[in-house]
Amino acid sequence: MYMKGKLILEDGSVFYGNLVGDSVAVGEVVFNTGMTGYQEILTDPSYCGQIVALTYPLIGNYGVADLFQQSRKSFVRGFIISELCEDPSNYQCENTLTKYLTENKIPCIYGVDTRAITRRIRSNGTMKGVIVPEDTNEEEVKKYFSVLPEMQEVKEVTTPEVYVMDNQGPHIVVMDFGIKRNILHSLHNLGCKLTVLPADATSEEILKLNPDGIFLSNGPGDPKDVPYAIETIKELIGKKPIFGICLGHQLIALALGADTYKMKFGHRGSNQPVKNLLTGRVHITSQNHGYAVEEASLENIDVCITHRSVNDNTVEGMRHKNLPVFSVQYHPEASPGPDDNTYLFDEFMALLPKGV
Amino acid sequence: MPKKEYLKKVMVIGSGPIVIGQAAEFDYAGTQACRALKEEGLEVVLVNSNPATIMTDTNVADRVYIEPLTPDFLEAIIAKERPDGLLATLGGQAGLNLAVNLYENGVLSNFNVELLGTSLEAIKKAEDRELFKATMQSIGQPIPESITVEDVESACDFAREIGYPIIVRPAYTMGGAGGGIVNNESELIDVVIRGLKYSMIGQVLVERSVAGWKEIEYEVMRDAADNCIVVCNMENFDPVGIHTGDSIVVAPSQTLSDHEYQMLRTASLNIIRELGIEGGCNAQYALDPHSNQYYVIEVNPRVSRSSALASKATGYPIAKVASKIAIGYHLDEIQNAVTKKTMACFEPTLDYLVVKFPRWPFDKFMFADRLLGTQMKATGEVMSIDRSFEGALLKAVRSLEIGVNHLQIPEMAKLSTEEVHKKLNVANDERIFMIAEALRRDIPVDEIHKITSVNTFFLNKIKGIVAMRRN
């Protein structure tokens, strides 16, 4: 039997629905517009600290499977769904989404009007929200809202220890700020040997491994909340070829002296068009970012903008003019999302020293 | 790239008479095309034999010829009007066939008329069975084992080799006319003889049947700069074996994981790129419900019946955008007609779903064979939108105007459970009602799935509707 619950947003609006489990969720409410890939979204560490609403109304239709898992566990604070499917159908299905949410203690409210919630966020911007049982009184709700923002999301999601994925090709050091499994797979499939380090690894530790290239991963939260990583990257730029994705891209910008800002409601979905300014081609990309690089702040820095969002012109990719450093704001590894952008991994390979 | 400035006058081939497989949706597409071209300041010459269309209204095109859609008449009109370009990918299969004919007979080159949008080479690569097969093989896209035959004996030889069931598809026809699935040699001989008669070039394709697999479609757009997007994908409620025009169709797909969705999306983009289509294209797949294996079943190198559905389902004006691509624009230069702020180079995402339900004319043709197969029989369709599958399906059923307001046909209540069970096997226009009746008799979902191959996801939804009605 399910329990009645409610989602309360910072602007005072309340949405009633049913709860999976009985735990409380507190976090920043964001929405994702993808029509497939709910498990990949659930296990993308970049959502750490956030309550994710899915705009597509039928969720759980093909169940869950270990294959789709993008990290060791889900770091979302809560999940908001319109209709939760109890009778999934797919040959790969290992479990229902309901059971997965219950077993992993992921708070979820379903049977709510996700379109109304999305419209609120679109017009008022990303805001804080709580998911609580229906009978929770105002005092308690107030208490949840008064919890301070966490700012330690990267520490929570990064790998606790160093690990290696062996291979014959070039050696890449991966700085894990909350990496998705498919990024590791994409690089490994290209022949790379990967050494994955925690987010607080120092430049000495990294350079001591003498890698052929360095990869900076995606991750949750405000890039300015990880000043230690910015310092590390400053010391790495120019020493080794660097490729950054998402948070990694923002950290490169900050390390180069540029600035980042918080977007009104961000880009989260699998249908974001991005123009490659070098080729003129438009690619459909998978995105998940609430912060972006401030274009004006790049003016006096030796980088050129290589990719732009077709929807709102925000910076989606950049490349250093003299050094082997480039980055994109979106997710070429997809999972979920389109496979249009795997060429970026090839470009990274091309940047590595020859003969390795 | 901006518009091709040398184009001043463009001829559009209209939708022609309404026949099964080519109905009002092509009037819709053609009208959009004429308006899109006029919007760009082009003079539009429209030829259509069917005056009962919107596109032949005097305010849609600049000059309207209501003449038979035959090569001779078109040549005479081209001689008189001397258009700079010909747009033929919006009038359905008939328009496309005419364009091929005009090109091959040298009419287009004699009068210096540019074939706009998708090139003839691309059309042939998609339409000619052998070329299509070779093209798909060259990019590693799997297609069911098949051969093209021009006589009955070769068809029988092939069938002996790979076994039944076998599917027969005549080349260059619309709505699958003259084709069908056959289970033995005598059926095969009948259908091949009929197919050879219907085919414009006297060829039929005989191939391995993947009946029972999931049938999935993608609507794709491409421009001359090689930008590609998927407008929408669709999943057929009825598995492969029933013509998509006779299938209940849901957009977007419901039972595909992200991995499967992206696998077929990538396949669609690879196909449209390899064919070199400039405009809209529809790709149909059979996806094994028990593995990631799939086959490309069909590619339409033009705006199709499914494009009209995808267009209405998403709000993305496929015909309009295809017309702008044909005169030189790139996807990122065409305004998104819905938002007016962003560009047409994006992939629509839905927060609702759409159900298309075919409307068959069996109430008017009482003695017609109501069995459904690879030859389309529906003469129309309804489309409904809702935030739940149940809602969309029931809205569609009511909109059919066949005298039922629910998934229930009163006469079926008189059947014994045994008879209901037996009739589940019959893939006719009333099967979804028979499925509902079976669920009302508590025949288990798995049992119904075994008989009909309809995905349990959909069957469970219907079960929910039946249970709610009961309570």
Chai-1 contact restraints between the chains, C-beta under 6 A:
chainA,res_idxA,chainB,res_idxB,connection_type,confidence,min_distance_angstrom,max_distance_angstrom,comment,restraint_id
A,T33,B,T349,contact,1.0,0.0,6.0,A-B,restraint_1
A,M35,B,P252,contact,1.0,0.0,6.0,A-B,restraint_2
A,M35,B,T349,contact,1.0,0.0,6.0,A-B,restraint_3
A,T36,B,D258,contact,1.0,0.0,6.0,A-B,restraint_4
A,T36,B,Y261,contact,1.0,0.0,6.0,A-B,restraint_5
A,G37,B,D258,contact,1.0,0.0,6.0,A-B,restraint_6
A,T55,B,D351,contact,1.0,0.0,6.0,A-B,restraint_7
A,P57,B,R387,contact,1.0,0.0,6.0,A-B,restraint_8
A,N61,B,Q254,contact,1.0,0.0,6.0,A-B,restraint_9
A,N61,B,T255,contact,1.0,0.0,6.0,A-B,restraint_10
A,N61,B,F457,contact,1.0,0.0,6.0,A-B,restraint_11
A,Y62,B,T255,contact,1.0,0.0,6.0,A-B,restraint_12
A,Y62,B,S257,contact,1.0,0.0,6.0,A-B,restraint_13
A,D87,B,N460,contact,1.0,0.0,6.0,A-B,restraint_14
A,S89,B,T255,contact,1.0,0.0,6.0,A-B,restraint_15
A,S89,B,N455,contact,1.0,0.0,6.0,A-B,restraint_16
A,S89,B,T456,contact,1.0,0.0,6.0,A-B,restraint_17
A,S89,B,F457,contact,1.0,0.0,6.0,A-B,restraint_18
A,N90,B,T255,contact,1.0,0.0,6.0,A-B,restraint_19
A,N90,B,S257,contact,1.0,0.0,6.0,A-B,restraint_20
A,Y91,B,H290,contact,1.0,0.0,6.0,A-B,restraint_21
A,R115,B,D351,contact,1.0,0.0,6.0,A-B,restraint_22
A,N271,B,E347,contact,1.0,0.0,6.0,A-B,restraint_23
A,N271,B,T349,contact,1.0,0.0,6.0,A-B,restraint_24
A,P273,B,C345,contact,1.0,0.0,6.0,A-B,restraint_25
A,P273,B,F346,contact,1.0,0.0,6.0,A-B,restraint_26
A,V282,B,N227,contact,1.0,0.0,6.0,A-B,restraint_27
A,V282,B,D332,contact,1.0,0.0,6.0,A-B,restraint_28
A,V282,B,C345,contact,1.0,0.0,6.0,A-B,restraint_29
A,I284,B,E347,contact,1.0,0.0,6.0,A-B,restraint_30
A,V310,B,D332,contact,1.0,0.0,6.0,A-B,restraint_31
A,V310,B,M343,contact,1.0,0.0,6.0,A-B,restraint_32
A,V310,B,C345,contact,1.0,0.0,6.0,A-B,restraint_33
A,N311,B,T342,contact,1.0,0.0,6.0,A-B,restraint_34
A,P336,B,D258,contact,1.0,0.0,6.0,A-B,restraint_35
A,D339,B,Q262,contact,1.0,0.0,6.0,A-B,restraint_36
A,D339,B,T266,contact,1.0,0.0,6.0,A-B,restraint_37
